[in-house]
Amino acid sequence: MLLSTALPVYAHRLGGSYGPESSPTSLERTLSQPVDGLEADVVLTADEKVVVLHDPGLSLSTNLDGWAEDVTAAELLEARILDRSGEPSDQRPMLLVELLERIPSAMPLQLDVKAYVDQDLVRRTVEHACDALHRHGTAGRAEILSFFTIGCVAARSHDVMARLVVWGDYAPGALAEWALSHDIGGVSFEGFMFSRAIRETLTAHGLTAQVGAVNNAAQLERLLPLAPDTIASDCPHELAAELARLAPELVTEPVRRERTAAD
């Protein structure tokens, strides 16, 4: 069996099971207990502000219509984030700069850049996100996630770590070679398609593998023998507890401190 020395569990969409996705409430509940890291989606507005929101198509995650890039930040920040039933909640989106102020300065942060059929928008979103990270002085703990290769390349050109998100298992060797040639440190996969062949190929090329979203013990148990380097979960506290039960040797230090304090 392939083994890691630790398996961090990151809060996917700031902990999407704890409130409306990407909302201040989800973040607050996630931070109420130790957590290994955060993952958040970001979009760009018409006035080129980076906002924490799951989708650029506003009707999918807010009570607004249209696209994020066609409204101002002021307009988008007045929107209501939809709850899990699709109804407007009392939660409003945050600016990226607000998120950075709300979280511990050393906490790992992944920003998943979202755009729809617009490569230039991807590049500009990444550039503005990287600028915000550098201005805040915490770019070193951050990583840009992107389904778009142009997004990963843009992040590296701005001296921010990057991870390509993929939805296919075709030619993992070619994928690994591309990542290395562009100084990309790792790849993120949907958990259902992760495999030993992918894991071994990435390891052979010195790349890390993230899987998500992993939200229950049954999923985690199937993934553990493949030794992902990081897991993203909508319910990071509960999944960390399952990790402690199934593979206590992989529990990271923040979870150990929490369990000791509780005891």
N, C-alpha and C positions, 0 to 999 in steps of 0.2 A: 504494500500500500504506500502511495505517496503521502508524505506528511509535512505539514507546516509547523513552525514553532508557535504560531499564534494565528488566530483567525478573526480579524476585526469585523464587527457588524456595524454597518453604517445605516443611518436613518434615511430611507428612501422617501423623497418628496417631503423631507423634514419630519418624517414619521406620519405617513398618510393615514394610518389607522387611528391616530389620536385626535383627529379633528379634520376640518376641510383641508385638502391637500395643499401643501406649500403655504400654509397660513401661520400667522403668529401664534395661534392656539396650539397647533401641532408642534411648532418649535418649542413653545414653553413647556408642554407636557413631555416632549422628548428630553429636554434639558433638565427636567425635574429629577432624573436619575442619571447615573453615569452612562455615557454612550461613547463609542469609539470614533465616530465621525458623522458627518452630515452630507446628504446629497440633495440638491435643489435644482429645479428647472428654471431657466431664465429666458426672457424675451426682450426685444428691443422696441422702444416706442418711437413715434414720429419725431420727437425731439431728442432722440438718441440717448435715452435713459434706460438703464438695465433694470428690469422688474422681475421679481421672483414670481413665476406663474407657470403652471404645467404646460399650457399649450398656446401657441400664437393665435389659433382660432378661438376668439374670445367666448363664443357661445358654448364651447366645450367645457369651460371651467369657471365662467363668470356669468352674470346676468346681462352682459353687453353682447352686441353682435359685431361682426366685422373682424378685422385683424389688428393685432397689437401694434404693428408698425404704422397703422393709419390713425392712431389716437395718441394724444399727448400723455405724458406720465401723470399729469394732474387728473386727467379724465380717467385713466386706468386705475389710479389709486382710490378713486371713488367707487369703483365697481365692488360688487359683492361676490365673493368666491362661493361656488356651488358646494353644497354638502354632498354626502354619499348618496342621498336620494335624488340629487339633481335640483334641489331647491336652494334659492339664495340664502346664505348664512349671514351672520353678523360680522364675518371676517372680511377684511380688505387686503389686497396685495401689498407687498412691501417692496421698496427699492432695494437693490443689491447692497447699496451702502448702508441701509438700515439693518439688513441681515448681518453684515459684517460687524456692526456695532453691538448687536445683541448676543453674539456668541463668543466663547473664550478665544483669545487670540491664537492659541496653539492648537485648537481643534481642527483636525483635517476636514476640508470642505471640498466637495466636488460640485461643479456647476455644469449641468447638462444643457447645452445650448439648443434652443428650439427655433425652427423656422420651417416654412412650408414652400417647397419648390422655388427657393431663392438662395442661390449660392452666395451672392454678394451680401445678402442680409446675414447669413451665417458668419461670414468673415467679419462684418462690422460689429455684430453682437459679441463675437469673441474679443475683438480688439477693445471694445468699450468695457467688457467685463475684466479683461486683463489690466486695463488702465485703472479701474476701480480697485483691484486687488493691490496693485503697486502703490497707489496713493495711500491706501490704508496701511501699507507696510507689512501685509501678511500674505503676499503672493507665494512665499515659500511653502506654505501649508496647503495650498490649493491645487486643484487639478481640473482642467477642462475636459468634460466628456462630450463627445459629438458623434452622431451617426454620419457626419460629413467629414471626409478626409480633409477638405479645405479648412474646416474648423480646427482640427488637430494641428495642422501645419501652421495656421495663424497663431495658435497658442504658443507653440514652440518658438516662433519668431519673436514673440513678446516675452520670452523667458519664463513661461508658465508651463508646468507639466501638463501632459495631455494623454487621454486614453480614448481609443476608437471604440465605438459601440457597434456591434455587428449582430445581424439576425440570420446569418447563414453559416454553415460549417464547410463551405466549399474552399478547397485549396488552403488549408491552414498554414502550410509552409510558405506559400506566396504572401499570405497576409503577414506572417512574421517577418519576412524579408522586407516588405514595404514599411512596417513599423520601425524596424531597425534603421532603415535608410533615411527616415525622417525624424529620428531621435524620439520616437514615441515609446513610452515605457511599458505600456500594457494594453490589454484589450478587455472589454466588458461584454459579457454574453448573457442572454436570457438563460435562466437556469435549466429550462427544459431541454435545451439543445447542447449543453455542455457535455463533453465526452473525454475519455482517456486519451484519444488521439490528439484532440485539441490541447489538452493539458500538457502532454508530453512534448508536443511540438513547441509550444510557447516556452516551456522550461528549457528545452534544448537551445533556444535562441535568447535566453536570459530575460524573457518577458513575463510580466505578472498577469494573472487572470482574475477578473471580478465577475461574480454572478449575481443576478437579482431578477425580479424581486422574489426573495425567499421568505415565506410568511407562515410556515408551519413545520412541525417536527418531521413529518413524512418527507417533505421536500428536502429538508436539511440532511436527513439520514441518507438519502440517495446521493447527495452531493459530497458528503464528507470523504468518501474513499478517493475522490478525484482531487482533493486538496486545493480548492480555490484559495486565492490569496486574500480576497476580501469578499464579503457578502453584503448586499444591500437588502434592507427589509423595511416594510411599512410599519412593522411592530418590533423595533429593535430590542426593546427590553425583554419581551417575551421570547424572542428568538435567542437572545443571549442566554436566557435561563435554560432553554432547550440545549444549547451548545454546551453549557456547563454540565448538564446531565449526560449527554451523549459522548462528549469528548472533553473532559475537564482540562486536559493538557493543552488544549487550544484556546482556553479562555484568556482574554487579554487583561492587563492589569486593572483598568477601570472597573471591570465587572468583579474582579477579585476583591477590590476595596469595598464595593457595594455589598457583596455577600458577607464579608467580614464584619462590616458595620451593622448589618441587619442581625447577625448572630449576637 
